[in-house]
């Protein structure tokens, strides 16, 4: 189900205006963003409150019944893994047009909402990101001595290392990834595979590692240790860039660590997949084990391609930052506050919307 936080912009008679952001949960990777956003809005004379973990809050009442405040939506535009022809998705698409402003995760999210007839000049594209600067700083702090210590601790012998970071769940297509890893090893004899994470398929991964000593299950890792482990790799494997928590944000971790991500055109990605430009800052292949494993082999053995992808990751890391996301959000808030409430001009019942 698409997470669709609502944003109410309240402009009382007092000089200090207020923004209320309501979302179902507050993920750990969003805390720094909201703290930075609060400070940036305060500098513009706007206060910020964030309400979360309250399932009783419903978007529809303020959205349709209260036109005394400005109402914005923030999200993907639709459930990118759901059926666009379902009644639920058709209603979501219809209601998406009934807002005063839209904060879209990516250009792809914006284009989805534009299909509902939403005006182009009432949009802000956020370029959804996390605190990549901290990740980049952690990566820069990794020394050759640290890498050697980790290699010895894990027992790595080869130079061609691949890494996976994420949940070990069905949605992440763990079996597909393990089958591809076997094929890569057949073509690259010193290939070794690090798997960082845990989940329902942890026993499957443990059994795989027991059978294949070149594969290493490292469990959940965070912070400096996780970044140091990723730094050992030349490629990041993730057949489905979908994460129930940090939806697709593995992409920006890949950029910050400058380890290109290899994925498939499987139709299960979060909107952050728009950040990936195949064979520029990562690689997307056809949705088959053979095509995927061949691309990973090319990424490991083609020195020129590897350098090109790494440089592309560095460029993308400069674009997709939390600081840039904060700037875009603040700009959108101020532009929204300058415009009248457009929902007053909308009929409750309007023409059917093409939800495809």
C-alpha positions as CSV (number, residue, x, y, z in Angstrom):
1,X,0.0,0.0,0.0
2,X,1.4,3.4,-1.0
3,X,2.4,5.5,2.0
4,X,0.7,8.9,1.3
5,X,1.5,11.4,4.1
6,X,-0.7,14.5,4.0
7,X,0.6,17.9,4.6
8,X,-1.6,20.7,5.9
9,X,-0.5,24.2,5.5
10,X,-2.2,26.4,8.0
11,X,-1.9,30.2,7.6
12,X,-3.4,31.8,10.7
13,X,-3.5,35.6,11.3
14,X,-0.3,35.4,13.4
15,X,3.0,36.2,11.7
16,X,4.3,32.7,12.2
17,X,2.7,30.3,9.8
18,X,2.5,26.6,10.5
19,X,3.0,23.3,8.6
20,X,1.7,20.1,9.9
21,X,3.0,16.9,8.3
22,X,1.0,13.7,9.1
23,X,2.3,10.3,8.2
24,X,1.7,6.8,9.3
25,X,5.1,6.1,10.8
26,X,8.4,8.0,11.3
27,X,11.2,5.9,9.9
28,X,14.7,6.4,11.5
29,X,16.2,7.6,8.2
30,X,13.7,10.5,8.1
31,X,14.5,12.0,11.5
32,X,17.5,14.1,10.4
33,X,15.4,15.2,7.4
34,X,12.6,16.6,9.5
35,X,15.0,18.2,11.9
36,X,16.8,20.0,9.0
37,X,13.4,20.9,7.5
38,X,12.2,22.4,10.7
39,X,15.2,24.7,11.0
40,X,15.0,25.7,7.4
41,X,11.3,26.6,7.6
42,X,11.8,28.5,10.9
43,X,14.2,30.7,9.0
44,X,11.3,31.6,6.7
45,X,8.9,32.3,9.5
46,X,7.1,28.9,9.3
47,X,6.9,26.4,12.1
48,X,6.8,22.7,11.6
49,X,5.1,19.9,13.4
50,X,5.2,16.2,12.5
51,X,2.5,13.8,13.6
52,X,3.1,10.0,13.2
53,X,2.0,6.5,14.3
54,X,-1.6,7.4,14.5
55,X,-3.8,5.2,12.3
56,X,-6.9,7.2,13.2
57,X,-5.7,10.2,11.2
58,X,-7.5,10.2,7.8
59,X,-6.6,12.3,4.9
60,X,-10.1,12.5,3.4
61,X,-11.9,14.8,5.9
62,X,-9.5,17.7,5.7
63,X,-8.9,17.0,2.0
64,X,-12.6,17.3,0.9
65,X,-14.3,19.2,3.7
66,X,-11.8,21.9,4.9
67,X,-10.8,24.5,2.3
68,X,-9.7,27.0,4.9
69,X,-6.2,25.5,4.9
70,X,-3.9,24.5,2.1
71,X,-3.7,20.8,1.7
72,X,-0.8,19.0,0.0
73,X,0.1,15.3,-0.7
74,X,3.5,13.8,-0.6
75,X,4.3,10.5,-2.1
76,X,4.6,8.3,-5.2
77,X,1.2,9.2,-6.8
78,X,0.1,5.5,-6.8
79,X,1.1,2.1,-5.6
80,X,3.8,1.3,-8.1
81,X,3.5,-2.4,-7.2
82,X,-0.4,-2.5,-7.3
83,X,-2.8,-2.9,-10.2
84,X,-3.7,0.5,-11.8
85,X,-7.1,-0.8,-12.8
86,X,-8.2,-1.8,-9.3
87,X,-11.0,0.2,-7.6
88,X,-8.5,1.1,-4.8
89,X,-6.0,2.5,-7.2
90,X,-8.6,4.3,-9.3
91,X,-9.9,6.1,-6.2
92,X,-6.3,6.9,-5.2
93,X,-5.7,8.4,-8.6
94,X,-9.0,10.4,-8.5
95,X,-8.3,11.8,-5.0
96,X,-4.7,12.6,-5.9
97,X,-5.9,15.5,-8.1
98,X,-7.8,17.0,-5.2
99,X,-4.9,18.8,-3.4
100,X,-3.5,22.3,-3.4
101,X,0.1,21.1,-3.9
102,X,2.0,17.9,-4.6
103,X,5.4,16.9,-3.3
104,X,6.5,14.1,-5.6
105,X,9.3,11.8,-4.7
106,X,10.8,11.8,-8.2
107,X,10.0,12.9,-11.8
108,X,8.3,9.5,-12.3
109,X,6.0,10.2,-9.3
110,X,5.2,13.6,-10.8
111,X,4.3,12.1,-14.2
112,X,2.0,9.6,-12.5
113,X,0.0,12.4,-10.8
114,X,0.0,14.6,-13.9
115,X,-2.1,11.9,-15.6
116,X,-4.9,12.7,-13.2
117,X,-5.1,16.3,-14.5
118,X,-3.1,17.9,-11.7
119,X,-1.6,21.3,-12.8
120,X,2.1,21.2,-13.5
121,X,2.8,24.5,-11.7
122,X,1.5,23.1,-8.4
123,X,4.3,20.5,-8.1
124,X,7.6,20.1,-6.3
125,X,9.9,17.2,-7.2
126,X,11.9,16.3,-4.1
127,X,14.5,13.9,-5.5
128,X,13.9,11.6,-2.5
129,X,17.0,11.0,-0.6
130,X,18.5,10.3,2.8
131,X,21.5,11.6,4.7
132,X,24.0,10.7,2.0
133,X,26.6,13.2,3.3
134,X,27.0,11.2,6.5
135,X,27.3,8.0,4.4
136,X,29.9,9.7,2.2
137,X,31.9,10.9,5.2
138,X,31.8,7.3,6.6
139,X,33.1,6.0,3.3
140,X,35.9,8.6,3.1
141,X,37.0,7.6,6.6
142,X,37.5,3.9,5.7
143,X,41.2,3.2,5.6
144,X,43.1,0.4,3.8
145,X,43.9,-0.9,7.2
146,X,40.2,-1.1,8.1
147,X,39.5,-2.9,4.8
148,X,42.4,-5.4,5.4
149,X,41.1,-6.1,8.9
150,X,37.6,-6.8,7.5
151,X,39.0,-9.0,4.7
152,X,40.9,-11.1,7.2
153,X,38.0,-11.3,9.6
154,X,35.6,-12.5,6.9
155,X,38.3,-14.7,5.2
156,X,38.1,-13.0,1.8
157,X,40.6,-14.1,-0.8
158,X,39.5,-12.6,-4.1
159,X,39.5,-9.1,-5.5
160,X,36.1,-9.3,-7.2
161,X,33.7,-8.7,-4.4
162,X,29.9,-8.3,-4.7
163,X,27.7,-7.1,-1.9
164,X,24.0,-7.1,-1.1
165,X,22.4,-4.8,1.5
166,X,18.7,-5.2,2.5
167,X,16.1,-7.4,3.9
168,X,16.2,-11.1,3.1
169,X,12.6,-11.3,2.1
170,X,10.6,-12.7,-0.8
171,X,10.1,-9.2,-2.3
172,X,13.9,-8.9,-2.6
173,X,14.0,-12.0,-4.8
174,X,16.7,-13.7,-2.7
175,X,16.6,-17.0,-4.6
176,X,17.1,-15.1,-7.9
177,X,20.1,-13.3,-6.5
178,X,21.7,-16.5,-5.2
179,X,21.2,-18.3,-8.5
180,X,22.8,-15.3,-10.3
181,X,25.7,-15.3,-7.8
182,X,26.5,-19.0,-8.7
183,X,26.6,-18.1,-12.4
184,X,28.9,-15.1,-11.7
185,X,31.3,-17.4,-9.7
186,X,31.5,-19.8,-12.6
187,X,32.7,-17.0,-14.9
188,X,34.8,-15.0,-12.3
189,X,36.7,-17.6,-10.2
190,X,37.6,-15.2,-7.4
191,X,34.2,-13.7,-7.0
192,X,33.0,-13.6,-3.4
193,X,29.6,-12.4,-2.2
194,X,28.8,-10.5,1.0
195,X,25.2,-10.5,2.1
196,X,24.2,-7.8,4.7
197,X,20.8,-8.1,6.2
198,X,18.2,-10.5,7.8
199,X,14.7,-11.6,7.2
200,X,12.5,-14.6,6.5
201,X,15.0,-16.1,4.1
202,X,17.9,-16.0,6.5
203,X,17.9,-19.8,6.8
204,X,18.1,-20.1,3.0
205,X,21.1,-17.7,2.9
206,X,22.8,-19.5,5.7
207,X,22.4,-22.9,3.9
208,X,23.7,-21.3,0.7
209,X,26.8,-20.0,2.5
210,X,27.5,-23.3,4.1
211,X,27.4,-24.9,0.6
212,X,29.4,-22.1,-1.1
213,X,32.3,-20.9,1.1
214,X,32.8,-17.9,-1.1
215,X,29.4,-16.5,0.1
216,X,29.3,-14.8,3.5
217,X,26.1,-14.0,5.5
218,X,27.0,-11.0,7.7
219,X,23.6,-10.3,9.3
220,X,22.3,-6.8,10.0
221,X,25.0,-4.1,9.9
222,X,24.6,-0.3,10.4
223,X,26.7,2.8,10.3
224,X,30.4,2.8,9.9
225,X,30.7,-1.0,9.9
226,X,28.1,-1.4,7.2
227,X,29.8,1.3,5.0
228,X,33.2,-0.3,5.5
229,X,31.9,-3.6,4.4
230,X,30.3,-2.1,1.3
231,X,33.6,-0.4,0.5
232,X,35.1,-3.9,0.0
233,X,32.9,-4.5,-3.0
234,X,33.1,-3.5,-6.7
235,X,29.4,-4.1,-7.4
236,X,26.2,-4.1,-5.4
237,X,23.7,-6.8,-6.3
238,X,19.9,-6.0,-5.8
239,X,17.6,-7.6,-8.3
240,X,14.6,-5.8,-6.8
241,X,15.2,-2.3,-5.4
242,X,12.2,-2.5,-3.1
243,X,12.6,-2.1,0.6
244,X,9.5,-2.0,2.9
245,X,11.2,0.6,5.1
246,X,13.6,2.7,3.0
247,X,11.7,2.3,-0.3
248,X,14.4,2.0,-2.9
249,X,16.9,4.1,-1.0
250,X,19.6,1.5,-1.6
251,X,20.1,3.5,-4.8
252,X,21.4,6.6,-3.0
253,X,23.5,4.4,-0.6
254,X,25.1,3.0,-3.8
255,X,25.9,6.5,-5.0
256,X,27.3,7.7,-1.7
257,X,29.6,4.6,-1.4
258,X,30.4,4.7,-5.1
259,X,29.6,1.1,-5.6
260,X,27.4,0.7,-8.7
261,X,24.2,-1.2,-8.2
262,X,23.0,-3.9,-10.6
263,X,19.3,-4.6,-10.8
264,X,16.7,-6.0,-13.1
265,X,13.7,-4.6,-15.0
266,X,11.3,-6.5,-12.8
267,X,8.6,-3.9,-12.3
268,X,8.9,-4.1,-8.5
269,X,11.0,-1.1,-7.9
270,X,10.3,1.9,-5.7
271,X,10.3,5.3,-7.5
272,X,13.9,6.0,-6.5
273,X,14.8,3.6,-9.4
274,X,14.4,6.8,-11.6
275,X,17.8,7.8,-10.2
276,X,19.5,4.9,-12.0
277,X,20.7,5.6,-15.5
278,X,21.7,2.2,-16.9
279,X,25.4,1.9,-17.7
280,X,26.0,5.5,-16.4
281,X,25.6,5.2,-12.6
282,X,24.4,1.6,-12.3
283,X,23.0,-1.2,-14.5
284,X,19.5,-2.5,-15.2
285,X,19.2,-5.7,-17.1
286,X,16.4,-7.9,-18.5
287,X,14.6,-9.8,-15.9
288,X,16.4,-13.1,-16.2
289,X,19.2,-14.8,-14.2
290,X,21.3,-15.2,-17.3
291,X,21.1,-11.5,-18.4
292,X,21.6,-10.3,-14.8
293,X,24.6,-12.5,-14.1
294,X,26.3,-11.6,-17.4
295,X,26.0,-7.9,-16.6
296,X,27.5,-8.4,-13.1
297,X,30.4,-10.3,-14.7
298,X,30.9,-7.4,-17.2
299,X,30.9,-5.0,-14.3
300,X,33.6,-6.9,-12.5
301,X,35.9,-7.7,-15.4
302,X,35.6,-4.6,-17.7
303,X,37.9,-2.2,-16.0
304,X,36.8,0.8,-18.1
305,X,33.1,0.1,-17.4
306,X,33.8,-0.2,-13.7
307,X,35.6,3.1,-13.6
308,X,32.8,4.8,-15.7
309,X,30.1,3.5,-13.3
310,X,32.0,4.6,-10.2
311,X,32.4,8.1,-11.6
312,X,28.7,8.1,-12.5
313,X,27.9,7.2,-8.9
314,X,30.0,10.1,-7.6
315,X,28.1,12.6,-9.8
316,X,24.7,11.2,-8.8
317,X,25.7,11.4,-5.1
318,X,26.1,15.2,-5.6
319,X,22.6,15.5,-6.9
320,X,20.6,13.2,-4.6
321,X,21.2,14.6,-1.1
322,X,19.1,15.2,2.0
323,X,20.2,18.9,1.9
324,X,18.8,19.2,-1.7
325,X,15.6,17.5,-0.6
326,X,15.2,20.0,2.2
327,X,15.7,22.9,-0.1
328,X,13.1,21.6,-2.6
329,X,10.6,21.0,0.2
330,X,11.0,24.5,1.6
331,X,10.7,26.0,-1.8
332,X,7.5,24.1,-2.4
333,X,6.0,25.2,0.9
334,X,6.7,28.8,0.2
335,X,5.3,28.6,-3.3
336,X,2.2,26.8,-2.1
337,X,1.6,29.5,0.6
338,X,1.7,32.2,-2.1
339,X,-1.1,30.6,-4.1
340,X,-4.9,30.5,-3.3
341,X,-6.5,27.2,-2.2
342,X,-7.3,25.5,-5.6
343,X,-9.6,22.9,-4.0
344,X,-12.3,25.5,-3.7
345,X,-12.7,25.5,-7.5
346,X,-13.0,21.7,-7.8
347,X,-16.3,19.9,-8.0
348,X,-16.5,16.9,-5.7
349,X,-17.6,14.7,-8.6
350,X,-15.6,15.1,-11.7
351,X,-14.8,13.3,-14.9
352,X,-13.5,9.7,-14.5
353,X,-9.7,9.5,-14.4
354,X,-7.6,7.2,-16.5
355,X,-5.7,5.3,-13.8
356,X,-3.5,3.4,-16.3
